[in-house]
Amino acid sequence: MMHVSSWNIAAMAQDGGNAMIDIEHTAILLKDHLKELTVTIGERSVGVPENLDKTADYIERFYQDLGIPVHREPYNYHNIIVTNVVAEITSASRTHNRFVVGAHYDSVIGTVGADDNASAVAVQLETARLLKSMMDSQKLDLSVTFVSFALEEPPVYGTRYMGSRVYAKKARKEKEQIDGMICLEMVGYACYEKGCQGYPFPLMFFDYPKEGNFIGIAGNSKSKAFTNALAKAFSQNRELPVVKLNVPLNGWILPAIRLSDHASFWDQGFKAVMITDSAFYRNPYYHTTLDTMEKLDYVFMAELLESLMFFFQSFKK
């Protein structure tokens, strides 16, 4: 049984550093990504494979425009060629700290998937922009690979065709160094009324926040130190509370915690966490046609970027 001590709300730093990014400008950039992904492109599902191609093109061009090395890793799904898009920012040819930041870019059939999961793709892309700028101005012992996974949603979920399963299996086979995988999964929805935040059984019986104004970090037992390091860094951002969770047995005792791409890395023996707004425990529009961009909180998303920058900055030489 999981004990209450498995969860904690990291205290928001009272003396944390000054804001590292321009929150207002970052929110605008995030909104621009959401418009492109959910309005210009629209549904990004296996039912509309041409839109998966358009999304991969959009992500690839973004990295190319920033001068970040990027390549595609295509694979076959029932006679449809889909592709993981992979970019890397590194401070040197050899670094001691190597991370993966992943997000799936497909949506559920019939939806434009704003929170699920265009919000995460937007944060992923802007993380790369900010990290490149940080590395240009600071000496960091750090390498970050950004992987945008082609397929995660049903009917592909749980099969070998998930983009994250394809990538994680290959990474294990090639003995890729991954010191931690950060899965961005639904990171754009916030709610501020008491009772708007739910929890999986049995956590709803404990004294956790009733408002959905925090970001969650969930890891397995092997990832406990990684989870703690992220939560410690995130706590420097006084504007975004963080709730952390470590679940034993690769999350199988709390199946809702496995419902994203981090589980693909757990199953291959890598340390990984899911960073999330808690999905259907908060967002009432989950997997519906109402999951649209105007429902999202772009300042909330920008604050997550701020928190991620605090984490990456901790690897100063």
C-alpha positions as CSV (number, residue, x, y, z in Angstrom):
1,M,0.0,0.0,0.0
2,M,1.2,3.5,-0.8
3,H,1.6,5.7,2.3
4,V,0.7,9.4,2.5
5,S,4.4,10.2,2.9
6,S,4.9,9.2,-0.8
7,W,3.3,12.5,-1.7
8,N,4.4,15.9,-0.7
9,I,3.9,19.5,-1.7
10,A,7.3,21.1,-2.2
11,A,7.3,24.4,-0.3
12,M,7.5,27.3,-2.6
13,A,10.7,29.2,-2.1
14,Q,10.3,32.4,-0.3
15,D,13.8,33.5,-1.2
16,G,13.9,31.9,-4.6
17,G,15.9,33.5,-7.5
18,N,14.5,36.2,-9.7
19,A,12.3,35.2,-12.6
20,M,14.5,33.6,-15.3
21,I,12.2,34.2,-18.2
22,D,9.7,36.7,-19.5
23,I,6.5,35.0,-18.4
24,E,4.2,37.3,-20.5
25,H,6.2,36.9,-23.7
26,T,6.6,33.2,-23.2
27,A,2.8,32.8,-22.7
28,I,2.3,34.5,-26.1
29,L,4.8,32.1,-27.8
30,L,3.1,29.1,-26.2
31,K,-0.3,30.3,-27.4
32,D,1.1,30.7,-30.9
33,H,2.1,27.0,-30.9
34,L,-1.3,26.0,-29.7
35,K,-2.9,27.9,-32.5
36,E,-0.7,26.2,-35.1
37,L,-1.1,22.7,-33.7
38,T,-4.9,22.8,-32.9
39,V,-6.3,25.3,-35.4
40,T,-4.1,25.4,-38.4
41,I,-3.3,21.7,-38.3
42,G,-6.2,20.5,-36.2
43,E,-6.7,16.8,-35.4
44,R,-3.4,14.9,-35.2
45,S,-4.5,11.3,-35.0
46,V,-3.9,8.1,-36.9
47,G,-7.3,8.8,-38.5
48,V,-5.7,11.9,-40.2
49,P,-2.1,10.7,-41.0
50,E,-1.4,13.7,-43.2
51,N,-1.8,15.9,-40.1
52,L,0.7,13.8,-38.2
53,D,3.1,14.6,-41.1
54,K,2.3,18.3,-40.9
55,T,3.0,18.3,-37.2
56,A,6.3,16.5,-37.6
57,D,7.2,19.1,-40.2
58,Y,6.3,21.9,-37.9
59,I,8.4,20.5,-35.0
60,E,11.3,19.8,-37.3
61,R,11.2,23.4,-38.8
62,F,11.2,24.9,-35.3
63,Y,14.4,23.3,-34.4
64,Q,16.0,24.0,-37.8
65,D,15.1,27.7,-37.5
66,L,16.9,27.8,-34.1
67,G,20.0,26.0,-35.5
68,I,19.4,22.9,-33.2
69,P,20.4,19.6,-34.8
70,V,17.3,17.6,-35.6
71,H,16.4,14.4,-37.4
72,R,13.5,12.1,-37.9
73,E,13.2,8.4,-36.8
74,P,10.4,7.0,-39.0
75,Y,8.6,3.7,-38.4
76,N,5.7,1.8,-39.8
77,Y,2.3,1.6,-38.2
78,H,-0.2,-0.6,-40.2
79,N,1.2,0.7,-43.6
80,I,1.4,4.3,-42.3
81,I,4.8,5.8,-41.9
82,V,5.0,7.9,-38.7
83,T,8.0,9.5,-37.2
84,N,9.5,10.5,-33.9
85,V,11.3,13.9,-34.2
86,V,14.5,14.0,-32.3
87,A,16.6,17.1,-31.5
88,E,19.6,17.5,-29.2
89,I,21.2,20.4,-27.3
90,T,24.5,19.7,-25.7
91,S,27.2,21.7,-24.0
92,A,30.0,19.5,-25.1
93,S,30.8,16.3,-27.0
94,R,31.0,14.6,-23.6
95,T,28.7,15.5,-20.7
96,H,28.0,13.9,-17.4
97,N,24.3,14.7,-17.3
98,R,22.1,13.5,-20.2
99,F,18.3,13.9,-20.2
100,V,15.4,13.2,-22.5
101,V,12.5,15.6,-22.7
102,G,9.6,13.8,-24.4
103,A,6.0,14.6,-25.4
104,H,3.6,12.9,-27.8
105,Y,2.2,15.0,-30.6
106,D,-0.8,13.0,-31.6
107,S,-4.4,13.6,-30.4
108,V,-7.4,11.3,-29.8
109,I,-9.4,10.6,-33.0
110,G,-12.0,13.3,-33.5
111,T,-10.3,15.9,-31.3
112,V,-7.7,18.7,-31.7
113,G,-6.1,17.8,-28.3
114,A,-5.2,21.2,-26.9
115,D,-4.2,20.0,-23.4
116,D,-3.7,16.5,-24.6
117,N,-1.1,16.9,-25.8
118,A,-0.4,20.1,-27.8
119,S,0.2,21.9,-24.5
120,A,3.2,19.6,-23.8
121,V,4.6,19.9,-27.3
122,A,4.5,23.7,-27.0
123,V,6.3,23.6,-23.6
124,Q,8.8,21.1,-25.1
125,L,9.6,23.4,-28.0
126,E,9.9,26.5,-25.8
127,T,12.1,24.6,-23.4
128,A,14.5,23.9,-26.2
129,R,14.5,27.6,-27.2
130,L,15.2,28.7,-23.7
131,L,17.8,26.0,-23.0
132,K,19.7,26.9,-26.2
133,S,19.8,30.5,-25.0
134,M,20.9,29.4,-21.6
135,M,23.7,27.2,-23.0
136,D,24.9,30.0,-25.2
137,S,25.4,32.3,-22.2
138,Q,26.3,29.9,-19.4
139,K,28.6,26.9,-19.0
140,L,26.5,23.8,-18.3
141,D,27.5,20.2,-18.0
142,L,24.4,19.0,-19.8
143,S,22.9,17.4,-22.8
144,V,19.2,17.3,-23.5
145,T,17.5,15.2,-26.2
146,F,14.0,16.4,-27.2
147,V,11.9,13.6,-28.6
148,S,8.4,14.3,-30.0
149,F,6.7,11.0,-30.1
150,A,4.4,10.2,-33.1
151,L,1.8,8.0,-31.4
152,E,0.5,7.6,-27.9
153,E,-3.3,7.8,-28.0
154,P,-5.7,4.9,-28.6
155,P,-5.9,2.7,-30.6
156,V,-2.1,2.7,-30.4
157,Y,-1.8,3.1,-26.6
158,G,-0.3,0.0,-24.9
159,T,1.0,-1.5,-28.1
160,R,4.6,-1.7,-29.5
161,Y,3.7,1.1,-31.9
162,M,3.8,3.8,-29.3
163,G,6.5,6.3,-30.3
164,S,7.9,6.2,-26.8
165,R,8.1,2.4,-26.8
166,V,9.9,2.5,-30.2
167,Y,12.4,5.0,-28.9
168,A,13.0,3.5,-25.4
169,K,13.5,0.0,-26.8
170,K,16.1,1.4,-29.3
171,A,17.8,3.5,-26.6
172,R,18.1,0.4,-24.4
173,K,19.5,-1.7,-27.3
174,E,22.0,0.9,-28.1
175,K,22.9,1.5,-24.5
176,E,22.1,5.2,-24.7
177,Q,23.0,7.1,-21.6
178,I,19.8,8.6,-20.1
179,D,20.1,9.9,-16.6
180,G,16.5,10.9,-16.5
181,M,13.5,11.1,-18.9
182,I,11.0,14.0,-18.5
183,C,7.6,13.2,-20.0
184,L,5.5,16.2,-20.5
185,E,1.8,15.0,-20.5
186,M,-1.0,17.5,-20.4
187,V,0.5,20.6,-18.8
188,G,-1.9,23.4,-19.8
189,Y,-5.0,23.2,-17.7
190,A,-5.4,24.8,-14.3
191,C,-8.5,25.4,-12.0
192,Y,-8.7,27.5,-8.9
193,E,-12.1,26.6,-7.3
194,K,-12.1,24.3,-4.3
195,G,-13.1,20.8,-5.3
196,C,-12.0,21.1,-8.9
197,Q,-9.0,18.8,-8.4
198,G,-9.5,15.1,-8.1
199,Y,-7.1,12.2,-7.2
200,P,-6.9,8.5,-7.9
201,F,-8.0,6.0,-5.2
202,P,-7.1,6.2,-2.3
203,L,-5.5,9.6,-2.5
204,M,-8.8,11.5,-2.6
205,F,-9.1,10.6,1.1
206,F,-6.0,12.5,2.1
207,D,-5.4,16.1,2.7
208,Y,-4.1,17.1,-0.8
209,P,-4.9,20.4,-2.6
210,K,-8.5,20.8,-3.6
211,E,-7.5,23.4,-6.2
212,G,-5.8,22.5,-9.4
213,N,-3.1,25.2,-9.4
214,F,-0.1,23.0,-9.1
215,I,2.1,20.9,-11.4
216,G,2.6,17.2,-10.6
217,I,5.8,15.2,-10.9
218,A,5.3,11.4,-10.8
219,G,8.1,8.8,-10.8
220,N,8.7,5.2,-9.9
221,S,10.9,3.9,-7.1
222,K,14.0,3.8,-9.3
223,S,13.4,7.5,-10.2
224,K,13.0,8.7,-6.6
225,A,16.2,10.8,-6.5
226,F,15.4,12.2,-10.0
227,T,11.9,13.1,-8.8
228,N,13.2,14.8,-5.7
229,A,15.8,16.8,-7.7
230,L,13.2,18.1,-10.0
231,A,10.8,19.0,-7.2
232,K,13.6,20.8,-5.3
233,A,14.5,22.8,-8.4
234,F,10.8,23.5,-9.1
235,S,10.3,24.8,-5.6
236,Q,12.5,27.8,-6.5
237,N,9.6,29.1,-8.5
238,R,7.3,30.7,-6.0
239,E,4.5,31.1,-8.6
240,L,4.0,27.4,-9.3
241,P,3.4,24.9,-6.5
242,V,4.6,21.3,-7.2
243,V,3.2,18.0,-5.9
244,K,5.5,15.0,-6.2
245,L,4.8,11.3,-6.1
246,N,6.9,8.1,-6.3
247,V,5.1,4.9,-6.9
248,P,6.6,1.4,-6.4
249,L,6.3,-1.5,-8.8
250,N,6.7,0.7,-11.9
251,G,3.3,2.2,-11.1
252,W,1.2,-0.9,-11.5
253,I,-0.4,-0.4,-8.1
254,L,-1.7,2.9,-9.3
255,P,-2.4,2.3,-13.0
256,A,-3.4,5.9,-13.8
257,I,0.2,6.9,-13.1
258,R,1.4,4.8,-16.1
259,L,-0.9,6.5,-18.7
260,S,1.8,8.2,-20.7
261,D,5.2,7.9,-22.4
262,H,7.3,7.8,-19.2
263,A,6.1,4.2,-18.6
264,S,7.8,3.1,-21.8
265,F,11.1,4.2,-20.2
266,W,10.3,2.6,-16.8
267,D,9.7,-0.7,-18.6
268,Q,13.2,-0.5,-20.2
269,G,14.8,0.2,-16.9
270,F,15.4,4.0,-17.3
271,K,14.7,6.6,-14.7
272,A,11.7,8.7,-15.8
273,V,9.1,11.0,-14.5
274,M,5.8,12.4,-15.8
275,I,5.2,16.1,-15.4
276,T,1.4,16.8,-15.7
277,D,-1.6,18.9,-14.7
278,S,-3.1,15.5,-13.7
279,A,-5.2,15.1,-16.8
280,F,-8.8,13.8,-16.2
281,Y,-8.4,14.4,-12.4
282,R,-8.6,18.1,-13.2
283,N,-9.5,18.7,-16.8
284,P,-13.2,18.0,-17.5
285,Y,-12.6,18.2,-21.3
286,Y,-10.2,15.3,-21.4
287,H,-10.5,13.3,-24.7
288,T,-13.4,15.3,-25.9
289,T,-14.0,17.8,-28.7
290,L,-14.0,20.5,-26.1
291,D,-10.3,20.2,-25.4
292,T,-9.5,23.4,-27.3
293,M,-6.9,26.1,-26.9
294,E,-9.1,28.7,-25.2
295,K,-9.5,26.4,-22.2
296,L,-5.8,26.5,-21.4
297,D,-3.9,28.7,-18.9
298,Y,-0.8,30.0,-20.8
299,V,0.7,31.8,-17.8
300,F,0.5,28.5,-15.9
301,M,2.4,26.8,-18.8
302,A,5.0,29.6,-18.9
303,E,5.6,29.1,-15.1
304,L,6.3,25.5,-15.8
305,L,9.0,26.6,-18.3
306,E,10.4,28.8,-15.6
307,S,10.6,25.8,-13.2
308,L,12.2,23.6,-15.9
309,M,14.9,26.3,-16.4
310,F,15.6,26.2,-12.6
311,F,16.3,22.5,-13.0
312,F,18.6,22.8,-16.0
313,Q,20.4,25.7,-14.5
314,S,21.4,23.5,-11.6
315,F,24.0,21.8,-13.9
316,K,26.3,24.7,-14.1
317,K,30.0,23.8,-14.4
